[in-house]
Structures are given as C-alpha cells and as structure tokens.
C-alpha cells in the first residue's frame, strides 16, 4: 500500500467502516511508514480535542466583526483570481 492509498482510506479507517482486509493492509503500512503514522495520530488527536471541547459563544459584536473580515478576504481572493485569469 502507498501513502496516497492510505490517506484515501483514512476516514473509513477512523470510522471503523472498512473491510478487515483493507484494515490489515493499512495497519501493515503504518508499521513502516512514519509519515502516515504521524497523520493518523494527529488526526485522532484533533478529533479527540474537537469532541471534548465545549463551544464558546462569541459576543455578537465580535462575531459580526470576524464574519465581516472573513467575507472581505474571501471576496478579495475571488477578485484577484478573476483578474489573474
């Protein structure tokens, strides 16, 4: 198994929605591929942090300000793509 194949199956592996044969191949790949092991561990930790984290409600004025900044940047990004093509 190659790293690209591992990454393609990662979500199903994490969800335990994968055939036993493919699961075995992924686990064999992890035994020798440090890069994919790091990706797996980082992804698992990210999911764990996300699941254990409580939502924090932003004050309305801050939420509106952040939203406005993000939308301005997105619009600017779209404009620069249009002018570069």
Biotite code that builds the C-alpha atoms (Angstrom):
import biotite.structure as struc

atoms = struc.array([
    struc.Atom([0.000, 0.000, 0.000], chain_id="A", res_id=1, res_name="UNK", atom_name="CA", element="C"),
    struc.Atom([1.192, 3.508, -0.862], chain_id="A", res_id=2, res_name="UNK", atom_name="CA", element="C"),
    struc.Atom([0.701, 6.610, 1.238], chain_id="A", res_id=3, res_name="UNK", atom_name="CA", element="C"),
    struc.Atom([-1.902, 8.048, -1.161], chain_id="A", res_id=4, res_name="UNK", atom_name="CA", element="C"),
    struc.Atom([-3.979, 4.890, -0.777], chain_id="A", res_id=5, res_name="UNK", atom_name="CA", element="C"),
    struc.Atom([-3.625, 5.096, 2.996], chain_id="A", res_id=6, res_name="UNK", atom_name="CA", element="C"),
    struc.Atom([-4.856, 8.693, 3.011], chain_id="A", res_id=7, res_name="UNK", atom_name="CA", element="C"),
    struc.Atom([-7.767, 7.778, 0.764], chain_id="A", res_id=8, res_name="UNK", atom_name="CA", element="C"),
    struc.Atom([-8.914, 5.158, 3.293], chain_id="A", res_id=9, res_name="UNK", atom_name="CA", element="C"),
    struc.Atom([-8.115, 7.142, 6.451], chain_id="A", res_id=10, res_name="UNK", atom_name="CA", element="C"),
    struc.Atom([-11.639, 8.397, 7.151], chain_id="A", res_id=11, res_name="UNK", atom_name="CA", element="C"),
    struc.Atom([-13.165, 4.947, 6.801], chain_id="A", res_id=12, res_name="UNK", atom_name="CA", element="C"),
    struc.Atom([-10.384, 3.531, 8.985], chain_id="A", res_id=13, res_name="UNK", atom_name="CA", element="C"),
    struc.Atom([-11.085, 6.069, 11.718], chain_id="A", res_id=14, res_name="UNK", atom_name="CA", element="C"),
    struc.Atom([-14.822, 5.360, 11.474], chain_id="A", res_id=15, res_name="UNK", atom_name="CA", element="C"),
    struc.Atom([-14.140, 1.606, 11.569], chain_id="A", res_id=16, res_name="UNK", atom_name="CA", element="C"),
    struc.Atom([-16.124, 1.323, 8.343], chain_id="A", res_id=17, res_name="UNK", atom_name="CA", element="C"),
    struc.Atom([-13.562, -0.664, 6.402], chain_id="A", res_id=18, res_name="UNK", atom_name="CA", element="C"),
    struc.Atom([-13.191, -4.279, 5.389], chain_id="A", res_id=19, res_name="UNK", atom_name="CA", element="C"),
    struc.Atom([-10.913, -6.446, 7.530], chain_id="A", res_id=20, res_name="UNK", atom_name="CA", element="C"),
    struc.Atom([-8.521, -6.967, 4.587], chain_id="A", res_id=21, res_name="UNK", atom_name="CA", element="C"),
    struc.Atom([-8.078, -3.280, 3.895], chain_id="A", res_id=22, res_name="UNK", atom_name="CA", element="C"),
    struc.Atom([-7.761, -2.595, 7.622], chain_id="A", res_id=23, res_name="UNK", atom_name="CA", element="C"),
    struc.Atom([-4.960, -5.138, 7.834], chain_id="A", res_id=24, res_name="UNK", atom_name="CA", element="C"),
    struc.Atom([-3.175, -3.522, 4.851], chain_id="A", res_id=25, res_name="UNK", atom_name="CA", element="C"),
    struc.Atom([-3.458, -0.083, 6.467], chain_id="A", res_id=26, res_name="UNK", atom_name="CA", element="C"),
    struc.Atom([-2.076, -1.343, 9.758], chain_id="A", res_id=27, res_name="UNK", atom_name="CA", element="C"),
    struc.Atom([0.807, -3.068, 7.970], chain_id="A", res_id=28, res_name="UNK", atom_name="CA", element="C"),
    struc.Atom([1.561, 0.186, 6.162], chain_id="A", res_id=29, res_name="UNK", atom_name="CA", element="C"),
    struc.Atom([1.589, 2.029, 9.498], chain_id="A", res_id=30, res_name="UNK", atom_name="CA", element="C"),
    struc.Atom([4.228, -0.342, 10.850], chain_id="A", res_id=31, res_name="UNK", atom_name="CA", element="C"),
    struc.Atom([6.871, 1.021, 8.468], chain_id="A", res_id=32, res_name="UNK", atom_name="CA", element="C"),
    struc.Atom([5.583, 4.447, 7.360], chain_id="A", res_id=33, res_name="UNK", atom_name="CA", element="C"),
    struc.Atom([6.312, 7.093, 9.966], chain_id="A", res_id=34, res_name="UNK", atom_name="CA", element="C"),
    struc.Atom([4.669, 9.876, 7.926], chain_id="A", res_id=35, res_name="UNK", atom_name="CA", element="C"),
    struc.Atom([1.295, 8.111, 7.766], chain_id="A", res_id=36, res_name="UNK", atom_name="CA", element="C"),
    struc.Atom([1.570, 7.207, 11.436], chain_id="A", res_id=37, res_name="UNK", atom_name="CA", element="C"),
    struc.Atom([2.004, 10.902, 12.248], chain_id="A", res_id=38, res_name="UNK", atom_name="CA", element="C"),
    struc.Atom([-1.004, 11.799, 10.073], chain_id="A", res_id=39, res_name="UNK", atom_name="CA", element="C"),
    struc.Atom([-3.128, 9.151, 11.797], chain_id="A", res_id=40, res_name="UNK", atom_name="CA", element="C"),
    struc.Atom([-2.076, 10.190, 15.306], chain_id="A", res_id=41, res_name="UNK", atom_name="CA", element="C"),
    struc.Atom([-2.551, 13.890, 14.587], chain_id="A", res_id=42, res_name="UNK", atom_name="CA", element="C"),
    struc.Atom([-5.981, 13.297, 13.068], chain_id="A", res_id=43, res_name="UNK", atom_name="CA", element="C"),
    struc.Atom([-7.061, 11.146, 16.013], chain_id="A", res_id=44, res_name="UNK", atom_name="CA", element="C"),
    struc.Atom([-5.880, 13.791, 18.495], chain_id="A", res_id=45, res_name="UNK", atom_name="CA", element="C"),
    struc.Atom([-7.635, 16.552, 16.566], chain_id="A", res_id=46, res_name="UNK", atom_name="CA", element="C"),
    struc.Atom([-10.897, 14.599, 16.613], chain_id="A", res_id=47, res_name="UNK", atom_name="CA", element="C"),
    struc.Atom([-10.494, 13.921, 20.332], chain_id="A", res_id=48, res_name="UNK", atom_name="CA", element="C"),
    struc.Atom([-9.863, 17.598, 21.109], chain_id="A", res_id=49, res_name="UNK", atom_name="CA", element="C"),
    struc.Atom([-12.829, 18.652, 18.996], chain_id="A", res_id=50, res_name="UNK", atom_name="CA", element="C"),
    struc.Atom([-15.174, 16.148, 20.654], chain_id="A", res_id=51, res_name="UNK", atom_name="CA", element="C"),
    struc.Atom([-14.093, 17.121, 24.171], chain_id="A", res_id=52, res_name="UNK", atom_name="CA", element="C"),
    struc.Atom([-14.191, 20.845, 23.580], chain_id="A", res_id=53, res_name="UNK", atom_name="CA", element="C"),
    struc.Atom([-17.169, 22.948, 24.546], chain_id="A", res_id=54, res_name="UNK", atom_name="CA", element="C"),
    struc.Atom([-18.478, 25.624, 22.236], chain_id="A", res_id=55, res_name="UNK", atom_name="CA", element="C"),
    struc.Atom([-17.735, 29.155, 23.230], chain_id="A", res_id=56, res_name="UNK", atom_name="CA", element="C"),
    struc.Atom([-20.301, 31.758, 22.318], chain_id="A", res_id=57, res_name="UNK", atom_name="CA", element="C"),
    struc.Atom([-18.714, 34.922, 20.990], chain_id="A", res_id=58, res_name="UNK", atom_name="CA", element="C"),
    struc.Atom([-20.230, 38.283, 21.816], chain_id="A", res_id=59, res_name="UNK", atom_name="CA", element="C"),
    struc.Atom([-22.439, 39.400, 18.932], chain_id="A", res_id=60, res_name="UNK", atom_name="CA", element="C"),
    struc.Atom([-20.289, 42.410, 18.030], chain_id="A", res_id=61, res_name="UNK", atom_name="CA", element="C"),
    struc.Atom([-17.137, 40.278, 17.831], chain_id="A", res_id=62, res_name="UNK", atom_name="CA", element="C"),
    struc.Atom([-18.893, 37.575, 15.812], chain_id="A", res_id=63, res_name="UNK", atom_name="CA", element="C"),
    struc.Atom([-20.164, 40.134, 13.298], chain_id="A", res_id=64, res_name="UNK", atom_name="CA", element="C"),
    struc.Atom([-16.723, 41.744, 13.047], chain_id="A", res_id=65, res_name="UNK", atom_name="CA", element="C"),
    struc.Atom([-14.958, 38.411, 12.422], chain_id="A", res_id=66, res_name="UNK", atom_name="CA", element="C"),
    struc.Atom([-17.588, 37.403, 9.868], chain_id="A", res_id=67, res_name="UNK", atom_name="CA", element="C"),
    struc.Atom([-17.164, 40.710, 8.043], chain_id="A", res_id=68, res_name="UNK", atom_name="CA", element="C"),
    struc.Atom([-13.369, 40.351, 7.917], chain_id="A", res_id=69, res_name="UNK", atom_name="CA", element="C"),
    struc.Atom([-13.602, 36.783, 6.606], chain_id="A", res_id=70, res_name="UNK", atom_name="CA", element="C"),
    struc.Atom([-16.120, 37.764, 3.921], chain_id="A", res_id=71, res_name="UNK", atom_name="CA", element="C"),
    struc.Atom([-13.970, 40.716, 2.838], chain_id="A", res_id=72, res_name="UNK", atom_name="CA", element="C"),
    struc.Atom([-10.925, 38.452, 2.495], chain_id="A", res_id=73, res_name="UNK", atom_name="CA", element="C"),
    struc.Atom([-12.942, 35.858, 0.552], chain_id="A", res_id=74, res_name="UNK", atom_name="CA", element="C"),
    struc.Atom([-14.269, 38.494, -1.831], chain_id="A", res_id=75, res_name="UNK", atom_name="CA", element="C"),
    struc.Atom([-10.764, 39.891, -2.280], chain_id="A", res_id=76, res_name="UNK", atom_name="CA", element="C"),
    struc.Atom([-9.450, 36.419, -3.030], chain_id="A", res_id=77, res_name="UNK", atom_name="CA", element="C"),
    struc.Atom([-12.140, 35.868, -5.661], chain_id="A", res_id=78, res_name="UNK", atom_name="CA", element="C"),
    struc.Atom([-11.396, 39.241, -7.256], chain_id="A", res_id=79, res_name="UNK", atom_name="CA", element="C"),
    struc.Atom([-7.676, 38.529, -7.509], chain_id="A", res_id=80, res_name="UNK", atom_name="CA", element="C"),
    struc.Atom([-8.386, 35.154, -9.148], chain_id="A", res_id=81, res_name="UNK", atom_name="CA", element="C"),
    struc.Atom([-10.664, 36.827, -11.715], chain_id="A", res_id=82, res_name="UNK", atom_name="CA", element="C"),
    struc.Atom([-8.070, 39.449, -12.618], chain_id="A", res_id=83, res_name="UNK", atom_name="CA", element="C"),
    struc.Atom([-5.248, 36.914, -12.893], chain_id="A", res_id=84, res_name="UNK", atom_name="CA", element="C"),
    struc.Atom([-7.096, 34.738, -15.440], chain_id="A", res_id=85, res_name="UNK", atom_name="CA", element="C"),
])
